[in-house]
Amino acid sequence: MTRVVWDDVTHGDVVRAIQEYDRLGPERFFSEHGFAPATTYELVWDKHRYPPKAILGTAYEFATGHRLGSGDLEGGKTGAVAVLGKLGFTVQEQGQSAR
């Protein structure tokens, strides 16, 4: 697994990935961007829930032009959850109610 540097990914790139998810719907989004549904965590944005790893991976693709595979980034607290948190997003364990 290559070490991914997140410096180029902005809050706006993540919002763009969320908009892409909303536009395509889950099945087409996963098919076109190469990710799978979330299993542990959810990104909460505007009262909707999104798969954090898939959204962050797609944001990275928008920011850098390079596509990541699902195995290229971690999804847990030290991976996508931490990066999204630093960018100002709320990520929580699935099943928790949004605050």
N, C-alpha and C positions, 0 to 999 in steps of 0.2 A: 504494500500500500504506500503510495507516494504521500509525502507530507503536503497538505493543502494549506496555502497561505490565504487568509480571508481578508487581507488589507484592502483589496479592491472592491469588496462587496459592501454596498451601502444600504441604508434603510430603504431607499427608493427602489433598489434592485429587488429587495424582498417583497415590497408592495407590488411591483410589476409581476413577480412570480405568483403572488396570490391572485392577482387579476387574471393571469393566464389560466390558473387552476379553475377560477370561477367561469371563465369563458369556455374552456374545453370540457369541463366536468371531470370527475375523478378518473374514469376509465381511459379517456383519450389523453389526459394529462400524464398519467403513469406510462401509457404506451409510448407517447411522443418523447418523454423526457427520461425514461428508463428507471423509474423508481416504483416502489410498492407502497401500499397504505401503511400508516403508522401503527405500531403495536404497543408502544408504551406511553409516548408523550403526544400532546396536541399543541399546536400553535393557535392561540386564540386571537382573532382579529375581527373587530366590528361584529361581535356576537356570533361569529362563525368559527368553526374548528378546521384546522388544516394539518396535514402531515409535515412536521417540521423538517425532517431530513430531505424530503422531496422538494419542499419549497426552497430551502437553503441551497440545495444542489442546483436547482434551476436558476436561482438568483446568481449563483456563481457563474453559471453558463452565460447569463445575460451580461454580467460584469466583465468577464474575461474572454468570452468567445470559446472557452474550453469546456467540454462536457465531462462531467464526473459520472462514474458508475456508482451504484449504490455502495459498493465495497470501498470506495475511495474516501468516504467520510463516515465518521462515527455519529450516531444519532443521540446518544445518551447525554448525561449531565456534563461530561467533559467535551462533547462534540457539538452537534448542531444546537442543542439546548443552550450551551454556554455562549456560542457565537450569536445566536438570535437574541439572547438576553442582553448582550453588550450593545446590540443594535437597537435596543429599546422595545423589544417584543415580549409578550407574555407567553411562556410555554409552561404547561402543567401536565401532571400525570393524567392519563385518560380516566374519565369517570369522575373527576373533580368538577365541581361547579365553578363557573367563571366568577371571579370576584368583581 
